[in-house]
Amino acid sequence: SNSHYLRICKELGKARHPARFPPELPEFFIKFLTEPGDLVIDIFSGSNTTGAVAEKLGRHWKGMELSREYAVLSAIRFMEGYRKEEIQTLLQKMEQGEHLIIQKR
């Protein structure tokens, strides 16, 4: 796969989450079990495929991840349209504990 997440992780030399799954999997369950505006909870968010799909489908979402590194890197899924340098700067701020709001572009 050459998704935005994988490409940027590689370009930044960051370890990608090893247990990714195709977006079609959470998409099926989100569509089947929720309505737009509902809240989707993922207690093992990893690279946050579920959160990205939930957002695309008009659902609210909350994700939890034990690894700070993977949680920070999952933000890449929401930074399409950002330059690599911008992404790197934002990831560094998150690694230092700063809370950010990522705007769609």
PDB file as gemmi writes it, atoms N, CA and C in Angstrom:
CRYST1    1.000    1.000    1.000  90.00  90.00  90.00 P 1                      
ATOM      1  N   SER A   1       0.837  -1.181   0.000  1.00  0.00           N  
ATOM      2  CA  SER A   1       0.000   0.000   0.000  1.00  0.00           C  
ATOM      3  C   SER A   1       0.884   1.248   0.000  1.00  0.00           C  
ATOM      4  N   ASN A   2       0.411   2.285  -0.649  1.00  0.00           N  
ATOM      5  CA  ASN A   2       1.140   3.544  -0.675  1.00  0.00           C  
ATOM      6  C   ASN A   2       0.238   4.654  -0.129  1.00  0.00           C  
ATOM      7  N   SER A   3      -0.418   4.361   0.997  1.00  0.00           N  
ATOM      8  CA  SER A   3      -1.306   5.363   1.586  1.00  0.00           C  
ATOM      9  C   SER A   3      -0.495   6.548   2.091  1.00  0.00           C  
ATOM     10  N   HIS A   4      -1.190   7.637   2.311  1.00  0.00           N  
ATOM     11  CA  HIS A   4      -0.560   8.846   2.849  1.00  0.00           C  
ATOM     12  C   HIS A   4       0.174   8.517   4.154  1.00  0.00           C  
ATOM     13  N   TYR A   5      -0.484   7.779   5.032  1.00  0.00           N  
ATOM     14  CA  TYR A   5       0.112   7.392   6.319  1.00  0.00           C  
ATOM     15  C   TYR A   5       1.419   6.636   6.114  1.00  0.00           C  
ATOM     16  N   LEU A   6       1.413   5.608   5.284  1.00  0.00           N  
ATOM     17  CA  LEU A   6       2.615   4.799   5.060  1.00  0.00           C  
ATOM     18  C   LEU A   6       3.728   5.606   4.393  1.00  0.00           C  
ATOM     19  N   ARG A   7       3.354   6.408   3.413  1.00  0.00           N  
ATOM     20  CA  ARG A   7       4.356   7.188   2.680  1.00  0.00           C  
ATOM     21  C   ARG A   7       5.052   8.188   3.596  1.00  0.00           C  
ATOM     22  N   ILE A   8       4.278   8.902   4.411  1.00  0.00           N  
ATOM     23  CA  ILE A   8       4.862   9.913   5.294  1.00  0.00           C  
ATOM     24  C   ILE A   8       5.695   9.245   6.395  1.00  0.00           C  
ATOM     25  N   CYS A   9       5.216   8.151   6.960  1.00  0.00           N  
ATOM     26  CA  CYS A   9       6.017   7.435   7.969  1.00  0.00           C  
ATOM     27  C   CYS A   9       7.372   7.054   7.387  1.00  0.00           C  
ATOM     28  N   LYS A  10       7.355   6.539   6.176  1.00  0.00           N  
ATOM     29  CA  LYS A  10       8.607   6.134   5.529  1.00  0.00           C  
ATOM     30  C   LYS A  10       9.506   7.341   5.290  1.00  0.00           C  
ATOM     31  N   GLU A  11       8.944   8.428   4.759  1.00  0.00           N  
ATOM     32  CA  GLU A  11       9.735   9.624   4.469  1.00  0.00           C  
ATOM     33  C   GLU A  11      10.349  10.231   5.735  1.00  0.00           C  
ATOM     34  N   LEU A  12       9.649  10.094   6.874  1.00  0.00           N  
ATOM     35  CA  LEU A  12      10.143  10.652   8.128  1.00  0.00           C  
ATOM     36  C   LEU A  12      10.991   9.656   8.912  1.00  0.00           C  
ATOM     37  N   GLY A  13      11.102   8.430   8.394  1.00  0.00           N  
ATOM     38  CA  GLY A  13      11.886   7.409   9.086  1.00  0.00           C  
ATOM     39  C   GLY A  13      11.233   6.925  10.374  1.00  0.00           C  
ATOM     40  N   LYS A  14       9.906   6.948  10.420  1.00  0.00           N  
ATOM     41  CA  LYS A  14       9.160   6.535  11.609  1.00  0.00           C  
ATOM     42  C   LYS A  14       8.643   5.108  11.442  1.00  0.00           C  
ATOM     43  N   ALA A  15       8.608   4.369  12.527  1.00  0.00           N  
ATOM     44  CA  ALA A  15       8.097   2.995  12.508  1.00  0.00           C  
ATOM     45  C   ALA A  15       6.580   3.014  12.364  1.00  0.00           C  
ATOM     46  N   ARG A  16       6.089   2.397  11.319  1.00  0.00           N  
ATOM     47  CA  ARG A  16       4.639   2.316  11.097  1.00  0.00           C  
ATOM     48  C   ARG A  16       4.034   1.306  12.063  1.00  0.00           C  
ATOM     49  N   HIS A  17       2.780   1.507  12.395  1.00  0.00           N  
ATOM     50  CA  HIS A  17       2.096   0.542  13.257  1.00  0.00           C  
ATOM     51  C   HIS A  17       2.032  -0.795  12.517  1.00  0.00           C  
ATOM     52  N   PRO A  18       2.408  -1.900  13.173  1.00  0.00           N  
ATOM     53  CA  PRO A  18       2.497  -3.188  12.480  1.00  0.00           C  
ATOM     54  C   PRO A  18       1.159  -3.870  12.207  1.00  0.00           C  
ATOM     55  N   ALA A  19       0.097  -3.451  12.880  1.00  0.00           N  
ATOM     56  CA  ALA A  19      -1.180  -4.166  12.750  1.00  0.00           C  
ATOM     57  C   ALA A  19      -2.244  -3.287  12.104  1.00  0.00           C  
ATOM     58  N   ARG A  20      -1.947  -2.805  10.917  1.00  0.00           N  
ATOM     59  CA  ARG A  20      -2.929  -1.987  10.198  1.00  0.00           C  
ATOM     60  C   ARG A  20      -3.911  -2.908   9.469  1.00  0.00           C  
ATOM     61  N   PHE A  21      -5.103  -2.400   9.205  1.00  0.00           N  
ATOM     62  CA  PHE A  21      -6.060  -3.162   8.417  1.00  0.00           C  
ATOM     63  C   PHE A  21      -6.695  -2.246   7.389  1.00  0.00           C  
ATOM     64  N   PRO A  22      -7.282  -2.821   6.353  1.00  0.00           N  
ATOM     65  CA  PRO A  22      -7.859  -1.985   5.294  1.00  0.00           C  
ATOM     66  C   PRO A  22      -9.056  -1.180   5.821  1.00  0.00           C  
ATOM     67  N   PRO A  23      -9.232   0.040   5.327  1.00  0.00           N  
ATOM     68  CA  PRO A  23     -10.329   0.889   5.811  1.00  0.00           C  
ATOM     69  C   PRO A  23     -11.710   0.293   5.562  1.00  0.00           C  
ATOM     70  N   GLU A  24     -11.814  -0.606   4.611  1.00  0.00           N  
ATOM     71  CA  GLU A  24     -13.119  -1.221   4.318  1.00  0.00           C  
ATOM     72  C   GLU A  24     -13.653  -2.023   5.508  1.00  0.00           C  
ATOM     73  N   LEU A  25     -12.763  -2.539   6.345  1.00  0.00           N  
ATOM     74  CA  LEU A  25     -13.206  -3.321   7.507  1.00  0.00           C  
ATOM     75  C   LEU A  25     -13.958  -2.454   8.518  1.00  0.00           C  
ATOM     76  N   PRO A  26     -13.356  -1.385   9.061  1.00  0.00           N  
ATOM     77  CA  PRO A  26     -14.153  -0.556   9.978  1.00  0.00           C  
ATOM     78  C   PRO A  26     -15.313   0.149   9.266  1.00  0.00           C  
ATOM     79  N   GLU A  27     -15.147   0.448   7.982  1.00  0.00           N  
ATOM     80  CA  GLU A  27     -16.229   1.109   7.248  1.00  0.00           C  
ATOM     81  C   GLU A  27     -17.497   0.254   7.266  1.00  0.00           C  
ATOM     82  N   PHE A  28     -17.355  -1.044   7.031  1.00  0.00           N  
ATOM     83  CA  PHE A  28     -18.515  -1.948   7.042  1.00  0.00           C  
ATOM     84  C   PHE A  28     -19.231  -1.881   8.385  1.00  0.00           C  
ATOM     85  N   PHE A  29     -18.475  -2.014   9.482  1.00  0.00           N  
ATOM     86  CA  PHE A  29     -19.093  -2.045  10.806  1.00  0.00           C  
ATOM     87  C   PHE A  29     -19.633  -0.684  11.228  1.00  0.00           C  
ATOM     88  N   ILE A  30     -18.941   0.379  10.884  1.00  0.00           N  
ATOM     89  CA  ILE A  30     -19.425   1.713  11.234  1.00  0.00           C  
ATOM     90  C   ILE A  30     -20.743   1.993  10.523  1.00  0.00           C  
ATOM     91  N   LYS A  31     -20.821   1.669   9.235  1.00  0.00           N  
ATOM     92  CA  LYS A  31     -22.073   1.879   8.491  1.00  0.00           C  
ATOM     93  C   LYS A  31     -23.193   0.989   9.032  1.00  0.00           C  
ATOM     94  N   PHE A  32     -22.847  -0.246   9.402  1.00  0.00           N  
ATOM     95  CA  PHE A  32     -23.836  -1.221   9.858  1.00  0.00           C  
ATOM     96  C   PHE A  32     -24.377  -0.886  11.247  1.00  0.00           C  
ATOM     97  N   LEU A  33     -23.514  -0.379  12.123  1.00  0.00           N  
ATOM     98  CA  LEU A  33     -23.873  -0.238  13.530  1.00  0.00           C  
ATOM     99  C   LEU A  33     -24.149   1.193  13.993  1.00  0.00           C  
ATOM    100  N   THR A  34     -23.867   2.194  13.154  1.00  0.00           N  
ATOM    101  CA  THR A  34     -24.043   3.577  13.598  1.00  0.00           C  
ATOM    102  C   THR A  34     -24.725   4.424  12.538  1.00  0.00           C  
ATOM    103  N   GLU A  35     -25.131   5.586  12.965  1.00  0.00           N  
ATOM    104  CA  GLU A  35     -25.712   6.593  12.075  1.00  0.00           C  
ATOM    105  C   GLU A  35     -24.805   7.820  12.088  1.00  0.00           C  
ATOM    106  N   PRO A  36     -24.860   8.667  11.039  1.00  0.00           N  
ATOM    107  CA  PRO A  36     -24.085   9.913  11.081  1.00  0.00           C  
ATOM    108  C   PRO A  36     -24.367  10.685  12.369  1.00  0.00           C  
ATOM    109  N   GLY A  37     -23.315  11.197  12.954  1.00  0.00           N  
ATOM    110  CA  GLY A  37     -23.430  11.931  14.212  1.00  0.00           C  
ATOM    111  C   GLY A  37     -23.197  11.079  15.446  1.00  0.00           C  
ATOM    112  N   ASP A  38     -23.247   9.742  15.306  1.00  0.00           N  
ATOM    113  CA  ASP A  38     -22.987   8.849  16.432  1.00  0.00           C  
ATOM    114  C   ASP A  38     -21.508   8.893  16.812  1.00  0.00           C  
ATOM    115  N   LEU A  39     -21.208   8.344  17.970  1.00  0.00           N  
ATOM    116  CA  LEU A  39     -19.842   8.290  18.483  1.00  0.00           C  
ATOM    117  C   LEU A  39     -19.278   6.885  18.301  1.00  0.00           C  
ATOM    118  N   VAL A  40     -18.095   6.792  17.702  1.00  0.00           N  
ATOM    119  CA  VAL A  40     -17.380   5.529  17.512  1.00  0.00           C  
ATOM    120  C   VAL A  40     -16.188   5.543  18.461  1.00  0.00           C  
ATOM    121  N   ILE A  41     -16.058   4.483  19.256  1.00  0.00           N  
ATOM    122  CA  ILE A  41     -14.955   4.363  20.213  1.00  0.00           C  
ATOM    123  C   ILE A  41     -14.048   3.224  19.759  1.00  0.00           C  
ATOM    124  N   ASP A  42     -12.754   3.498  19.728  1.00  0.00           N  
ATOM    125  CA  ASP A  42     -11.761   2.471  19.390  1.00  0.00           C  
ATOM    126  C   ASP A  42     -10.740   2.446  20.516  1.00  0.00           C  
ATOM    127  N   ILE A  43     -10.772   1.390  21.336  1.00  0.00           N  
ATOM    128  CA  ILE A  43      -9.894   1.340  22.510  1.00  0.00           C  
ATOM    129  C   ILE A  43      -8.490   0.822  22.187  1.00  0.00           C  
ATOM    130  N   PHE A  44      -8.288   0.372  20.971  1.00  0.00           N  
ATOM    131  CA  PHE A  44      -6.960  -0.044  20.511  1.00  0.00           C  
ATOM    132  C   PHE A  44      -6.712   0.633  19.168  1.00  0.00           C  
ATOM    133  N   SER A  45      -6.572   1.952  19.156  1.00  0.00           N  
ATOM    134  CA  SER A  45      -6.624   2.688  17.894  1.00  0.00           C  
ATOM    135  C   SER A  45      -5.411   2.521  16.994  1.00  0.00           C  
ATOM    136  N   GLY A  46      -4.260   2.173  17.515  1.00  0.00           N  
ATOM    137  CA  GLY A  46      -3.099   1.919  16.663  1.00  0.00           C  
ATOM    138  C   GLY A  46      -2.814   3.064  15.717  1.00  0.00           C  
ATOM    139  N   SER A  47      -2.933   2.812  14.415  1.00  0.00           N  
ATOM    140  CA  SER A  47      -2.698   3.867  13.424  1.00  0.00           C  
ATOM    141  C   SER A  47      -3.972   4.663  13.128  1.00  0.00           C  
ATOM    142  N   ASN A  48      -5.049   4.358  13.827  1.00  0.00           N  
ATOM    143  CA  ASN A  48      -6.321   5.088  13.793  1.00  0.00           C  
ATOM    144  C   ASN A  48      -7.048   5.033  12.458  1.00  0.00           C  
ATOM    145  N   THR A  49      -7.007   3.893  11.820  1.00  0.00           N  
ATOM    146  CA  THR A  49      -7.813   3.698  10.610  1.00  0.00           C  
ATOM    147  C   THR A  49      -9.287   3.910  10.931  1.00  0.00           C  
ATOM    148  N   THR A  50      -9.732   3.382  12.074  1.00  0.00           N  
ATOM    149  CA  THR A  50     -11.140   3.496  12.448  1.00  0.00           C  
ATOM    150  C   THR A  50     -11.560   4.949  12.629  1.00  0.00           C  
ATOM    151  N   GLY A  51     -10.745   5.749  13.291  1.00  0.00           N  
ATOM    152  CA  GLY A  51     -11.073   7.167  13.473  1.00  0.00           C  
ATOM    153  C   GLY A  51     -11.158   7.911  12.160  1.00  0.00           C  
ATOM    154  N   ALA A  52     -10.221   7.619  11.254  1.00  0.00           N  
ATOM    155  CA  ALA A  52     -10.233   8.285   9.945  1.00  0.00           C  
ATOM    156  C   ALA A  52     -11.488   7.922   9.159  1.00  0.00           C  
ATOM    157  N   VAL A  53     -11.862   6.656   9.205  1.00  0.00           N  
ATOM    158  CA  VAL A  53     -13.067   6.211   8.488  1.00  0.00           C  
ATOM    159  C   VAL A  53     -14.313   6.806   9.143  1.00  0.00           C  
ATOM    160  N   ALA A  54     -14.356   6.784  10.464  1.00  0.00           N  
ATOM    161  CA  ALA A  54     -15.513   7.352  11.169  1.00  0.00           C  
ATOM    162  C   ALA A  54     -15.705   8.822  10.798  1.00  0.00           C  
ATOM    163  N   GLU A  55     -14.612   9.559  10.775  1.00  0.00           N  
ATOM    164  CA  GLU A  55     -14.697  10.982  10.423  1.00  0.00           C  
ATOM    165  C   GLU A  55     -15.192  11.154   8.991  1.00  0.00           C  
ATOM    166  N   LYS A  56     -14.661  10.348   8.079  1.00  0.00           N  
ATOM    167  CA  LYS A  56     -15.079  10.411   6.672  1.00  0.00           C  
ATOM    168  C   LYS A  56     -16.577  10.135   6.526  1.00  0.00           C  
ATOM    169  N   LEU A  57     -17.108   9.268   7.401  1.00  0.00           N  
ATOM    170  CA  LEU A  57     -18.523   8.898   7.332  1.00  0.00           C  
ATOM    171  C   LEU A  57     -19.427   9.792   8.186  1.00  0.00           C  
ATOM    172  N   GLY A  58     -18.867  10.873   8.737  1.00  0.00           N  
ATOM    173  CA  GLY A  58     -19.689  11.815   9.495  1.00  0.00           C  
ATOM    174  C   GLY A  58     -19.992  11.377  10.914  1.00  0.00           C  
ATOM    175  N   ARG A  59     -19.169  10.509  11.476  1.00  0.00           N  
ATOM    176  CA  ARG A  59     -19.330  10.096  12.865  1.00  0.00           C  
ATOM    177  C   ARG A  59     -18.290  10.813  13.722  1.00  0.00           C  
ATOM    178  N   HIS A  60     -18.612  10.997  14.979  1.00  0.00           N  
ATOM    179  CA  HIS A  60     -17.630  11.469  15.948  1.00  0.00           C  
ATOM    180  C   HIS A  60     -16.828  10.247  16.363  1.00  0.00           C  
ATOM    181  N   TRP A  61     -15.622  10.457  16.851  1.00  0.00           N  
ATOM    182  CA  TRP A  61     -14.829   9.303  17.259  1.00  0.00           C  
ATOM    183  C   TRP A  61     -13.892   9.660  18.393  1.00  0.00           C  
ATOM    184  N   LYS A  62     -13.552   8.651  19.158  1.00  0.00           N  
ATOM    185  CA  LYS A  62     -12.535   8.744  20.205  1.00  0.00           C  
ATOM    186  C   LYS A  62     -11.660   7.509  20.052  1.00  0.00           C  
ATOM    187  N   GLY A  63     -10.358   7.726  20.095  1.00  0.00           N  
ATOM    188  CA  GLY A  63      -9.432   6.615  19.988  1.00  0.00           C  
ATOM    189  C   GLY A  63      -8.471   6.622  21.156  1.00  0.00           C  
ATOM    190  N   MET A  64      -8.125   5.450  21.631  1.00  0.00           N  
ATOM    191  CA  MET A  64      -7.164   5.299  22.712  1.00  0.00           C  
ATOM    192  C   MET A  64      -6.046   4.385  22.242  1.00  0.00           C  
ATOM    193  N   GLU A  65      -4.833   4.754  22.594  1.00  0.00           N  
ATOM    194  CA  GLU A  65      -3.675   3.952  22.187  1.00  0.00           C  
ATOM    195  C   GLU A  65      -2.645   3.999  23.310  1.00  0.00           C  
ATOM    196  N   LEU A  66      -2.159   2.845  23.727  1.00  0.00           N  
ATOM    197  CA  LEU A  66      -1.185   2.751  24.800  1.00  0.00           C  
ATOM    198  C   LEU A  66       0.153   3.389  24.418  1.00  0.00           C  
ATOM    199  N   SER A  67       0.568   3.218  23.166  1.00  0.00           N  
ATOM    200  CA  SER A  67       1.853   3.735  22.707  1.00  0.00           C  
ATOM    201  C   SER A  67       1.715   5.191  22.266  1.00  0.00           C  
ATOM    202  N   ARG A  68       2.417   6.087  22.954  1.00  0.00           N  
ATOM    203  CA  ARG A  68       2.379   7.500  22.574  1.00  0.00           C  
ATOM    204  C   ARG A  68       2.891   7.666  21.145  1.00  0.00           C  
ATOM    205  N   GLU A  69       3.941   6.923  20.777  1.00  0.00           N  
ATOM    206  CA  GLU A  69       4.516   7.038  19.438  1.00  0.00           C  
ATOM    207  C   GLU A  69       3.475   6.722  18.363  1.00  0.00           C  
ATOM    208  N   TYR A  70       2.755   5.619  18.525  1.00  0.00           N  
ATOM    209  CA  TYR A  70       1.740   5.263  17.534  1.00  0.00           C  
ATOM    210  C   TYR A  70       0.576   6.256  17.542  1.00  0.00           C  
ATOM    211  N   ALA A  71       0.199   6.730  18.725  1.00  0.00           N  
ATOM    212  CA  ALA A  71      -0.890   7.707  18.809  1.00  0.00           C  
ATOM    213  C   ALA A  71      -0.521   8.991  18.073  1.00  0.00           C  
ATOM    214  N   VAL A  72       0.706   9.453  18.269  1.00  0.00           N  
ATOM    215  CA  VAL A  72       1.159  10.662  17.579  1.00  0.00           C  
ATOM    216  C   VAL A  72       1.179  10.433  16.074  1.00  0.00           C  
ATOM    217  N   LEU A  73       1.759   9.315  15.649  1.00  0.00           N  
ATOM    218  CA  LEU A  73       1.848   9.039  14.210  1.00  0.00           C  
ATOM    219  C   LEU A  73       0.474   8.885  13.556  1.00  0.00           C  
ATOM    220  N   SER A  74      -0.516   8.459  14.330  1.00  0.00           N  
ATOM    221  CA  SER A  74      -1.854   8.294  13.746  1.00  0.00           C  
ATOM    222  C   SER A  74      -2.427   9.619  13.257  1.00  0.00           C  
ATOM    223  N   ALA A  75      -1.919  10.732  13.779  1.00  0.00           N  
ATOM    224  CA  ALA A  75      -2.387  12.055  13.340  1.00  0.00           C  
ATOM    225  C   ALA A  75      -2.079  12.287  11.864  1.00  0.00           C  
ATOM    226  N   ILE A  76      -1.096  11.565  11.340  1.00  0.00           N  
ATOM    227  CA  ILE A  76      -0.756  11.704   9.914  1.00  0.00           C  
ATOM    228  C   ILE A  76      -1.970  11.430   9.041  1.00  0.00           C  
ATOM    229  N   ARG A  77      -2.840  10.535   9.483  1.00  0.00           N  
ATOM    230  CA  ARG A  77      -4.039  10.193   8.687  1.00  0.00           C  
ATOM    231  C   ARG A  77      -4.927  11.408   8.437  1.00  0.00           C  
ATOM    232  N   PHE A  78      -4.784  12.432   9.272  1.00  0.00           N  
ATOM    233  CA  PHE A  78      -5.648  13.608   9.174  1.00  0.00           C  
ATOM    234  C   PHE A  78      -4.912  14.814   8.603  1.00  0.00           C  
ATOM    235  N   MET A  79      -3.716  14.580   8.052  1.00  0.00           N  
ATOM    236  CA  MET A  79      -2.899  15.675   7.538  1.00  0.00           C  
ATOM    237  C   MET A  79      -2.665  15.589   6.033  1.00  0.00           C  
ATOM    238  N   GLU A  80      -3.577  15.007   5.318  1.00  0.00           N  
ATOM    239  CA  GLU A  80      -3.433  15.007   3.864  1.00  0.00           C  
ATOM    240  C   GLU A  80      -3.506  16.452   3.394  1.00  0.00           C  
ATOM    241  N   GLY A  81      -2.650  16.806   2.461  1.00  0.00           N  
ATOM    242  CA  GLY A  81      -2.585  18.173   1.979  1.00  0.00           C  
ATOM    243  C   GLY A  81      -1.536  19.003   2.701  1.00  0.00           C  
ATOM    244  N   TYR A  82      -0.987  18.481   3.783  1.00  0.00           N  
ATOM    245  CA  TYR A  82       0.086  19.172   4.501  1.00  0.00           C  
ATOM    246  C   TYR A  82       1.425  18.797   3.865  1.00  0.00           C  
ATOM    247  N   ARG A  83       2.358  19.729   3.879  1.00  0.00           N  
ATOM    248  CA  ARG A  83       3.719  19.434   3.417  1.00  0.00           C  
ATOM    249  C   ARG A  83       4.429  18.581   4.461  1.00  0.00           C  
ATOM    250  N   LYS A  84       5.396  17.788   4.008  1.00  0.00           N  
ATOM    251  CA  LYS A  84       6.137  16.903   4.906  1.00  0.00           C  
ATOM    252  C   LYS A  84       6.748  17.676   6.073  1.00  0.00           C  
ATOM    253  N   GLU A  85       7.286  18.849   5.816  1.00  0.00           N  
ATOM    254  CA  GLU A  85       7.913  19.651   6.867  1.00  0.00           C  
ATOM    255  C   GLU A  85       6.887  20.105   7.911  1.00  0.00           C  
ATOM    256  N   GLU A  86       5.691  20.449   7.452  1.00  0.00           N  
ATOM    257  CA  GLU A  86       4.627  20.837   8.385  1.00  0.00           C  
ATOM    258  C   GLU A  86       4.247  19.656   9.268  1.00  0.00           C  
ATOM    259  N   ILE A  87       4.113  18.496   8.646  1.00  0.00           N  
ATOM    260  CA  ILE A  87       3.748  17.290   9.398  1.00  0.00           C  
ATOM    261  C   ILE A  87       4.812  16.994  10.444  1.00  0.00           C  
ATOM    262  N   GLN A  88       6.067  17.070  10.056  1.00  0.00           N  
ATOM    263  CA  GLN A  88       7.156  16.786  10.972  1.00  0.00           C  
ATOM    264  C   GLN A  88       7.125  17.742  12.175  1.00  0.00           C  
ATOM    265  N   THR A  89       6.885  19.011  11.917  1.00  0.00           N  
ATOM    266  CA  THR A  89       6.813  20.003  12.997  1.00  0.00           C  
ATOM    267  C   THR A  89       5.650  19.698  13.936  1.00  0.00           C  
ATOM    268  N   LEU A  90       4.487  19.393  13.372  1.00  0.00           N  
ATOM    269  CA  LEU A  90       3.318  19.095  14.204  1.00  0.00           C  
ATOM    270  C   LEU A  90       3.525  17.823  15.020  1.00  0.00           C  
ATOM    271  N   LEU A  91       4.123  16.804  14.426  1.00  0.00           N  
ATOM    272  CA  LEU A  91       4.391  15.567  15.157  1.00  0.00           C  
ATOM    273  C   LEU A  91       5.349  15.818  16.318  1.00  0.00           C  
ATOM    274  N   GLN A  92       6.355  16.637  16.100  1.00  0.00           N  
ATOM    275  CA  GLN A  92       7.299  16.962  17.172  1.00  0.00           C  
ATOM    276  C   GLN A  92       6.592  17.662  18.331  1.00  0.00           C  
ATOM    277  N   LYS A  93       5.676  18.567  18.013  1.00  0.00           N  
ATOM    278  CA  LYS A  93       4.925  19.259  19.063  1.00  0.00           C  
ATOM    279  C   LYS A  93       4.079  18.267  19.857  1.00  0.00           C  
ATOM    280  N   MET A  94       3.451  17.318  19.170  1.00  0.00           N  
ATOM    281  CA  MET A  94       2.634  16.313  19.845  1.00  0.00           C  
ATOM    282  C   MET A  94       3.500  15.389  20.700  1.00  0.00           C  
ATOM    283  N   GLU A  95       4.670  15.020  20.190  1.00  0.00           N  
ATOM    284  CA  GLU A  95       5.585  14.172  20.960  1.00  0.00           C  
ATOM    285  C   GLU A  95       5.988  14.850  22.264  1.00  0.00           C  
ATOM    286  N   GLN A  96       6.009  16.166  22.273  1.00  0.00           N  
ATOM    287  CA  GLN A  96       6.362  16.925  23.478  1.00  0.00           C  
ATOM    288  C   GLN A  96       5.145  17.172  24.372  1.00  0.00           C  
ATOM    289  N   GLY A  97       3.995  16.615  23.993  1.00  0.00           N  
ATOM    290  CA  GLY A  97       2.801  16.702  24.821  1.00  0.00           C  
ATOM    291  C   GLY A  97       1.851  17.827  24.472  1.00  0.00           C  
ATOM    292  N   GLU A  98       2.139  18.564  23.416  1.00  0.00           N  
ATOM    293  CA  GLU A  98       1.256  19.671  23.028  1.00  0.00           C  
ATOM    294  C   GLU A  98      -0.006  19.119  22.376  1.00  0.00           C  
ATOM    295  N   HIS A  99      -1.131  19.710  22.710  1.00  0.00           N  
ATOM    296  CA  HIS A  99      -2.419  19.329  22.110  1.00  0.00           C  
ATOM    297  C   HIS A  99      -2.671  20.241  20.920  1.00  0.00           C  
ATOM    298  N   LEU A 100      -3.020  19.658  19.798  1.00  0.00           N  
ATOM    299  CA  LEU A 100      -3.227  20.430  18.581  1.00  0.00           C  
ATOM    300  C   LEU A 100      -4.583  20.132  17.969  1.00  0.00           C  
ATOM    301  N   ILE A 101      -5.090  21.077  17.239  1.00  0.00           N  
ATOM    302  CA  ILE A 101      -6.278  20.862  16.409  1.00  0.00           C  
ATOM    303  C   ILE A 101      -5.789  20.836  14.967  1.00  0.00           C  
ATOM    304  N   ILE A 102      -6.061  19.743  14.288  1.00  0.00           N  
ATOM    305  CA  ILE A 102      -5.594  19.584  12.906  1.00  0.00           C  
ATOM    306  C   ILE A 102      -6.760  19.939  11.982  1.00  0.00           C  
ATOM    307  N   GLN A 103      -6.551  20.934  11.156  1.00  0.00           N  
ATOM    308  CA  GLN A 103      -7.580  21.393  10.224  1.00  0.00           C  
ATOM    309  C   GLN A 103      -7.456  20.644   8.908  1.00  0.00           C  
ATOM    310  N   LYS A 104      -8.583  20.281   8.333  1.00  0.00           N  
ATOM    311  CA  LYS A 104      -8.572  19.661   6.989  1.00  0.00           C  
ATOM    312  C   LYS A 104      -8.117  20.670   5.955  1.00  0.00           C  
ATOM    313  N   ARG A 105      -7.408  20.173   4.964  1.00  0.00           N  
ATOM    314  CA  ARG A 105      -6.987  21.025   3.853  1.00  0.00           C  
ATOM    315  C   ARG A 105      -7.461  20.438   2.565  1.00  0.00           C  
TER     316      ARG A 105                                                      
END                                                                             
